[in-house]
């Protein structure tokens, strides 16, 4: 197949291609045209190499070289029966993978609904909670992102929810990390006051009206922040007290991203449901899932779910997921993620000591951020009031050969989980150079 020239790509982009979130003409002007990927790198059609420090959209966890066993499994499924409708037919790979996933997920989450995107998974989790409890309201944090579909954009807390009218019944609360103030001087004060406020809000809304509370297990795009010790346990206790389902959004944090199989395992909690996507297939093919605790599964056995998808449990995609799970289930895989966390923190410490503009660095596993100081409540912009220099910084890094995203005052440090120490050093050197060139 003939390769299009850059000029042809530019013309087709101008006439025929739509982008998802950003302003088309801005993004089109800055777009690159990758020709191929290798490991944690990809190359554009001019031969320039980029190190991927965000795993694309925090999803290419195994990098850009697809393992041969995944290619073989997908090809075999394509040869035998590439698609079957999952509400009537059950594939061998679906049965095998469902059982394997039940063994991989801790606790009593043993049944799974497979869809195509994280937004779909969160939509279905909301609907399941509403149908099982008979209640309608959904609580979620202001500092959150859960998807761009009709329901999940209302579930989302960050400024993207303002692109569409909000669905009634979605209630937002402040988590322990507000931008404009602090809950207290100590972790104990922060946890106590943020939980007390959440409890008061639940009481005010009426616990008898609240079906579920959604939280990203570790805050994702809005900062890559682990919740302080005791907070998630306190949320779980409030949900138990008031009969509210606790749903952990594992779309970004699942399958080893935080150094554990799932992000919620960084706390002493067991959610009623989890949602997952992205790393479930390392984004080689689109797949998502909802994991149900046994008590939730038991309640939906004799009622129609009330929602679904043409592509539910797509067998070809599940063939990919089955092989990915075998890779991330190896003890050495998670050990590598945690080893690279230590390497990353060493580089963070050096970078922060060199550049006074850095407000904070953080990472749990390989789920982290570099945050910059500025004049908006101490930040270089916030999600609701972005500083244009952060976008300029993102494109400066891209010009220098590093791909990642900026949001608010931070950049994502979420490279593929296969990254090596020398590749971390290479990427951090580009960030160091780019900060200097920005004059910060």
C-alpha positions as CSV (number, residue, x, y, z in Angstrom):
1,X,0.0,0.0,0.0
2,X,1.4,3.4,-1.0
3,X,2.4,5.8,1.7
4,X,0.8,9.2,1.6
5,X,3.1,12.2,1.5
6,X,3.0,14.7,4.4
7,X,1.4,17.2,2.0
8,X,-1.4,14.7,1.2
9,X,-1.8,13.9,4.9
10,X,-2.2,17.6,5.7
11,X,-4.8,18.1,2.9
12,X,-6.8,15.1,4.0
13,X,-6.6,16.2,7.7
14,X,-7.9,19.6,6.7
15,X,-10.8,18.2,4.6
16,X,-11.8,14.9,6.1
17,X,-10.6,14.4,9.7
18,X,-12.3,15.5,12.9
19,X,-10.5,15.5,16.3
20,X,-12.2,14.6,19.5
21,X,-11.6,17.1,22.3
22,X,-9.5,20.0,21.2
23,X,-9.7,22.8,18.6
24,X,-9.2,21.1,15.2
25,X,-7.2,23.8,13.5
26,X,-4.8,24.1,16.5
27,X,-4.3,20.3,16.8
28,X,-4.1,19.8,13.1
29,X,-1.2,22.3,12.8
30,X,0.7,20.4,15.5
31,X,-0.1,16.9,14.5
32,X,2.6,14.3,13.7
33,X,2.3,11.5,11.2
34,X,3.7,8.3,12.7
35,X,5.0,5.6,10.4
36,X,5.7,2.9,13.0
37,X,6.4,2.2,16.7
38,X,9.1,0.3,18.5
39,X,8.9,-0.4,22.2
40,X,8.4,2.9,24.1
41,X,9.1,5.0,20.9
42,X,7.4,5.9,17.7
43,X,8.7,7.4,14.5
44,X,7.2,9.9,12.2
45,X,7.3,9.8,8.4
46,X,10.3,12.0,8.4
47,X,12.2,9.5,10.5
48,X,12.1,11.5,13.7
49,X,12.0,9.5,16.9
50,X,9.6,10.3,19.8
51,X,9.6,8.7,23.3
52,X,6.1,8.1,24.5
53,X,5.9,9.4,28.1
54,X,2.1,9.1,28.3
55,X,1.4,5.7,26.7
56,X,-0.6,7.7,24.2
57,X,-3.8,8.2,26.3
58,X,-2.5,6.2,29.2
59,X,-3.4,3.0,27.4
60,X,-0.4,1.6,25.4
61,X,0.9,-0.1,28.5
62,X,2.9,-2.7,26.6
63,X,4.4,-0.2,24.2
64,X,4.2,0.0,20.5
65,X,5.6,-3.4,19.5
66,X,2.7,-5.9,19.7
67,X,3.9,-9.2,21.3
68,X,3.7,-12.0,18.7
69,X,1.5,-14.2,20.9
70,X,-1.2,-11.5,20.8
71,X,-1.0,-11.2,17.0
72,X,-1.2,-15.0,16.7
73,X,-4.2,-15.3,19.1
74,X,-6.1,-12.5,17.3
75,X,-5.4,-14.0,13.9
76,X,-6.6,-17.5,15.0
77,X,-9.8,-16.1,16.4
78,X,-10.3,-14.1,13.1
79,X,-9.9,-17.4,11.2
80,X,-12.3,-19.4,13.3
81,X,-15.2,-16.9,14.0
82,X,-14.3,-13.2,14.1
83,X,-17.5,-12.0,15.6
84,X,-20.5,-13.4,17.5
85,X,-23.3,-11.5,19.3
86,X,-22.6,-11.9,22.9
87,X,-26.1,-11.7,24.2
88,X,-26.9,-15.0,22.5
89,X,-23.6,-16.8,21.9
90,X,-20.7,-17.4,24.2
91,X,-17.3,-17.9,22.8
92,X,-14.6,-20.2,24.2
93,X,-12.3,-17.2,24.7
94,X,-15.0,-15.3,26.6
95,X,-15.4,-18.2,29.0
96,X,-11.7,-18.6,29.5
97,X,-11.0,-14.9,29.9
98,X,-13.9,-14.3,32.3
99,X,-12.6,-17.1,34.6
100,X,-9.0,-15.9,34.3
101,X,-10.1,-12.3,35.1
102,X,-12.1,-13.5,38.1
103,X,-9.0,-15.1,39.4
104,X,-6.9,-11.9,38.7
105,X,-9.3,-9.4,40.4
106,X,-9.2,-9.6,44.2
107,X,-12.1,-10.2,46.4
108,X,-15.6,-11.2,45.3
109,X,-15.6,-9.5,41.9
110,X,-16.2,-12.5,39.8
111,X,-18.5,-11.6,36.9
112,X,-17.9,-9.3,33.9
113,X,-19.7,-7.4,31.2
114,X,-17.4,-6.6,28.2
115,X,-18.0,-3.5,26.1
116,X,-15.8,-1.4,23.9
117,X,-14.8,1.8,25.8
118,X,-14.3,3.1,29.3
119,X,-17.2,5.5,28.8
120,X,-19.5,2.6,27.9
121,X,-18.3,0.7,31.0
122,X,-19.1,3.6,33.3
123,X,-22.5,4.1,31.6
124,X,-23.4,0.5,32.3
125,X,-22.1,0.6,35.8
126,X,-24.3,3.6,36.5
127,X,-27.3,1.8,35.1
128,X,-26.6,-1.4,37.0
129,X,-26.4,0.5,40.2
130,X,-29.6,2.4,39.5
131,X,-31.5,-0.8,38.6
132,X,-30.2,-2.8,41.5
133,X,-30.8,-0.2,44.2
134,X,-33.9,1.4,42.7
135,X,-32.3,4.8,43.3
136,X,-31.2,7.4,40.8
137,X,-28.6,9.9,42.0
138,X,-24.9,9.4,41.3
139,X,-22.1,11.0,43.3
140,X,-18.7,11.8,41.8
141,X,-15.8,14.0,42.5
142,X,-15.2,17.4,41.0
143,X,-11.6,16.3,40.3
144,X,-12.4,13.5,38.0
145,X,-12.9,12.3,34.4
146,X,-15.1,9.3,33.6
147,X,-15.8,9.6,29.8
148,X,-17.2,11.7,27.1
149,X,-20.6,10.1,26.4
150,X,-24.0,11.5,27.4
151,X,-24.0,10.0,30.9
152,X,-20.3,9.9,31.7
153,X,-19.8,13.6,30.7
154,X,-22.2,14.4,33.6
155,X,-20.4,11.9,35.8
156,X,-17.1,13.7,35.0
157,X,-16.1,16.5,37.3
158,X,-13.6,18.5,35.4
159,X,-14.3,21.4,33.0
160,X,-15.1,19.1,30.0
161,X,-18.6,18.5,31.5
162,X,-19.5,22.0,30.5
163,X,-19.5,21.0,26.9
164,X,-22.9,19.4,27.3
165,X,-26.1,19.9,29.4
166,X,-25.8,18.0,32.7
167,X,-28.1,15.1,33.3
168,X,-30.2,15.6,36.4
169,X,-29.2,13.5,39.4
170,X,-25.5,13.8,39.1
171,X,-24.0,15.3,42.3
172,X,-20.4,16.5,42.6
173,X,-18.3,16.6,45.8
174,X,-14.9,17.9,46.6
175,X,-12.3,15.3,47.3
176,X,-9.2,15.8,49.5
177,X,-7.3,17.7,46.8
178,X,-9.2,21.0,46.0
179,X,-7.3,23.6,44.1
180,X,-8.3,26.8,46.0
181,X,-7.9,25.7,49.6
182,X,-6.7,23.0,52.0
183,X,-8.8,20.9,54.2
184,X,-6.1,20.9,56.9
185,X,-2.4,20.9,57.8
186,X,-2.2,17.2,58.4
187,X,-3.3,14.1,56.5
188,X,-5.7,13.3,59.4
189,X,-7.3,16.7,59.2
190,X,-7.7,16.5,55.5
191,X,-9.3,13.1,55.6
192,X,-11.5,14.0,58.6
193,X,-12.9,17.2,57.1
194,X,-13.3,16.0,53.5
195,X,-15.2,12.9,54.7
196,X,-17.3,14.9,57.1
197,X,-18.3,17.2,54.3
198,X,-19.1,14.3,52.0
199,X,-21.3,12.7,54.7
200,X,-23.1,16.0,55.2
201,X,-23.7,16.2,51.5
202,X,-25.0,12.7,51.4
203,X,-27.4,13.4,54.3
204,X,-28.6,16.6,52.6
205,X,-29.3,14.8,49.2
206,X,-31.0,11.9,51.0
207,X,-29.2,8.5,51.2
208,X,-32.5,6.9,50.0
209,X,-32.0,8.7,46.6
210,X,-28.3,7.9,46.0
211,X,-27.5,4.8,43.9
212,X,-23.8,4.9,43.6
213,X,-20.6,6.9,44.3
214,X,-17.9,6.8,41.6
215,X,-14.2,7.5,42.2
216,X,-11.1,6.9,40.1
217,X,-9.0,4.7,42.3
218,X,-6.2,7.2,41.8
219,X,-7.1,10.6,40.3
220,X,-6.2,10.4,36.6
221,X,-6.1,13.2,34.1
222,X,-6.9,15.7,36.9
223,X,-3.6,15.2,38.6
224,X,-2.5,11.6,39.0
225,X,-3.0,11.8,42.7
226,X,-3.2,8.9,45.2
227,X,-5.9,9.6,47.9
228,X,-4.5,10.1,51.4
229,X,-4.4,7.2,53.9
230,X,-7.8,6.6,55.3
231,X,-9.9,8.5,52.8
232,X,-11.0,5.6,50.5
233,X,-11.7,3.5,53.6
234,X,-13.8,6.3,54.9
235,X,-15.7,6.6,51.6
236,X,-16.3,2.8,51.7
237,X,-17.7,3.1,55.3
238,X,-20.1,5.9,54.3
239,X,-21.3,3.9,51.3
240,X,-21.9,0.9,53.6
241,X,-23.7,3.1,56.2
242,X,-26.1,4.5,53.6
243,X,-26.6,1.6,51.3
244,X,-24.7,3.3,48.4
245,X,-22.7,1.3,45.8
246,X,-19.0,2.2,45.6
247,X,-17.7,2.0,42.0
248,X,-14.0,2.3,41.4
249,X,-13.1,3.6,37.9
250,X,-10.0,1.5,36.9
251,X,-10.0,2.6,33.3
252,X,-6.5,4.1,33.6
253,X,-5.3,2.4,36.8
254,X,-6.1,-1.2,36.0
255,X,-3.7,-3.9,34.8
256,X,-0.5,-2.9,36.6
257,X,-0.4,0.9,36.0
258,X,0.0,1.7,39.7
259,X,2.3,-1.2,40.5
260,X,-0.6,-3.3,41.6
261,X,-3.1,-5.3,39.5
262,X,-5.8,-2.6,40.2
263,X,-5.6,0.8,41.7
264,X,-8.1,0.1,44.5
265,X,-5.6,-2.4,45.9
266,X,-3.5,0.6,47.1
267,X,-6.2,0.9,49.9
268,X,-8.0,-1.4,52.3
269,X,-11.3,-1.5,50.4
270,X,-13.4,-3.7,48.3
271,X,-15.6,-1.9,45.7
272,X,-19.0,-3.1,44.7
273,X,-18.1,-2.7,41.0
274,X,-15.1,-1.7,39.0
275,X,-14.8,-0.4,35.5
276,X,-11.8,-1.1,33.2
277,X,-10.5,-0.4,29.7
278,X,-7.3,1.0,28.1
279,X,-4.7,-1.4,29.6
280,X,-7.0,-4.3,29.4
281,X,-5.7,-4.9,25.8
282,X,-2.8,-2.4,26.0
283,X,-5.1,-0.5,23.5
284,X,-4.1,-2.9,20.7
285,X,-7.9,-3.4,20.2
286,X,-10.8,-1.5,21.9
287,X,-12.3,-3.3,24.9
288,X,-13.7,-2.3,28.3
289,X,-15.4,-4.1,31.1
290,X,-17.6,-3.8,34.2
291,X,-16.7,-6.1,37.1
292,X,-19.5,-7.0,39.5
293,X,-19.3,-8.2,43.1
294,X,-21.2,-11.4,43.8
295,X,-24.0,-9.6,45.6
296,X,-24.5,-7.3,42.7
297,X,-24.4,-10.2,40.2
298,X,-27.0,-12.1,42.2
299,X,-29.4,-9.2,42.0
300,X,-29.3,-8.8,38.2
301,X,-29.7,-12.5,37.4
302,X,-33.4,-12.3,37.1
303,X,-33.8,-8.7,35.7
304,X,-33.0,-7.3,32.3
305,X,-29.9,-5.2,32.5
306,X,-31.5,-2.5,30.4
307,X,-28.5,-1.7,28.3
308,X,-25.8,-3.3,26.1
309,X,-23.8,-3.1,22.9
310,X,-23.6,-4.7,19.5
311,X,-20.0,-5.6,20.3
312,X,-20.6,-7.1,23.8
313,X,-17.8,-9.6,24.5
314,X,-16.3,-9.3,20.9
315,X,-14.3,-12.6,20.6
316,X,-11.5,-11.2,18.5
317,X,-10.9,-8.4,21.0
318,X,-11.1,-10.9,23.9
319,X,-8.4,-13.0,22.3
320,X,-6.1,-10.0,22.6
321,X,-7.1,-9.3,26.2
322,X,-6.5,-13.0,27.2
323,X,-2.9,-12.8,26.0
324,X,-2.4,-9.3,27.6
325,X,-3.6,-10.7,31.0
326,X,-1.1,-13.6,30.8
327,X,1.7,-11.0,30.4
328,X,0.6,-8.6,33.2
329,X,-0.1,-11.6,35.5
330,X,3.5,-12.5,35.7
331,X,5.0,-11.4,39.0
332,X,8.1,-10.1,37.2
333,X,5.8,-7.6,35.3
334,X,4.6,-5.8,38.4
335,X,8.0,-6.0,40.0
336,X,9.4,-4.1,37.0
337,X,6.7,-1.4,37.3
338,X,7.7,-0.9,40.9
339,X,11.4,-0.9,40.2
340,X,10.9,1.7,37.5
341,X,8.9,3.8,40.0
342,X,12.0,4.1,42.1
343,X,14.1,5.1,39.1
344,X,11.5,7.7,38.2
345,X,11.5,9.2,41.6
346,X,15.3,9.6,41.5
347,X,15.0,11.6,38.3
348,X,12.1,13.6,39.8
349,X,14.2,14.6,42.8
350,X,17.0,15.8,40.5
351,X,14.7,17.7,38.2
352,X,12.9,19.4,41.1
353,X,16.2,20.5,42.7
354,X,17.2,22.0,39.4
355,X,14.0,23.9,38.4
356,X,12.3,26.1,41.0
357,X,9.2,26.3,38.7
358,X,8.3,22.7,39.6
359,X,5.7,22.7,42.4
360,X,5.5,18.9,42.9
361,X,6.4,15.6,41.4
362,X,4.5,12.4,42.2
363,X,4.0,8.9,40.9
364,X,2.4,5.7,42.1
365,X,3.8,2.8,40.0
366,X,4.2,4.5,36.6
367,X,1.1,6.7,37.1
368,X,2.5,10.2,37.8
369,X,2.9,13.9,37.0
370,X,5.2,16.8,37.1
371,X,3.2,19.9,38.3
372,X,4.3,23.5,37.9
373,X,4.0,26.5,40.2
374,X,2.3,29.7,39.1
375,X,-0.1,32.5,40.0
376,X,-3.4,30.6,40.1
377,X,-3.7,29.5,43.7
378,X,0.0,28.5,43.5
379,X,-0.4,26.6,40.2
380,X,0.5,27.4,36.6
381,X,-3.2,27.3,35.7
382,X,-5.9,24.9,36.9
383,X,-8.2,22.6,34.9
384,X,-11.0,25.2,35.0
385,X,-8.6,28.0,34.1
386,X,-5.8,26.7,31.9
387,X,-2.6,28.6,31.4
388,X,-1.7,28.7,27.6
389,X,2.0,28.3,28.4
390,X,1.3,24.7,29.5
391,X,0.1,23.8,26.0
392,X,3.1,25.6,24.6
393,X,5.3,23.5,26.8
394,X,3.6,20.3,25.7
395,X,4.4,21.1,22.0
396,X,7.9,22.2,23.0
397,X,8.5,18.7,24.4
398,X,7.1,17.2,21.2
399,X,9.4,19.3,19.1
400,X,12.3,17.9,21.3
401,X,11.1,14.3,20.8
402,X,8.9,13.5,23.7
403,X,5.1,12.8,23.5
404,X,2.9,13.5,26.5
405,X,-0.1,15.5,27.6
406,X,-0.6,18.6,29.7
407,X,-3.7,19.4,31.8
408,X,-4.1,22.1,34.4
409,X,-0.6,22.7,35.8
410,X,0.8,19.3,35.2
411,X,2.1,17.0,32.5
412,X,1.4,13.2,32.5
413,X,4.3,11.0,33.4
414,X,2.7,7.7,32.4
415,X,5.1,5.9,30.1
416,X,4.5,2.3,28.8
417,X,5.0,-0.2,31.7
418,X,7.9,-1.9,29.8
419,X,10.1,1.2,30.0
420,X,13.7,0.8,31.0
421,X,15.9,2.9,33.3
422,X,17.9,4.4,30.4
423,X,14.7,5.3,28.6
424,X,13.4,7.1,31.7
425,X,16.6,9.1,31.8
426,X,16.3,9.9,28.1
427,X,12.8,11.2,28.6
428,X,13.5,13.2,31.7
429,X,16.5,14.8,29.9
430,X,14.1,16.1,27.2
431,X,11.7,17.5,29.9
432,X,14.7,19.2,31.5
433,X,15.8,20.7,28.2
434,X,12.3,21.8,27.4
435,X,11.8,23.6,30.8
436,X,15.0,25.5,30.2
437,X,14.0,26.5,26.7
438,X,10.7,27.8,28.0
439,X,12.6,30.1,30.3
440,X,10.7,29.0,33.4
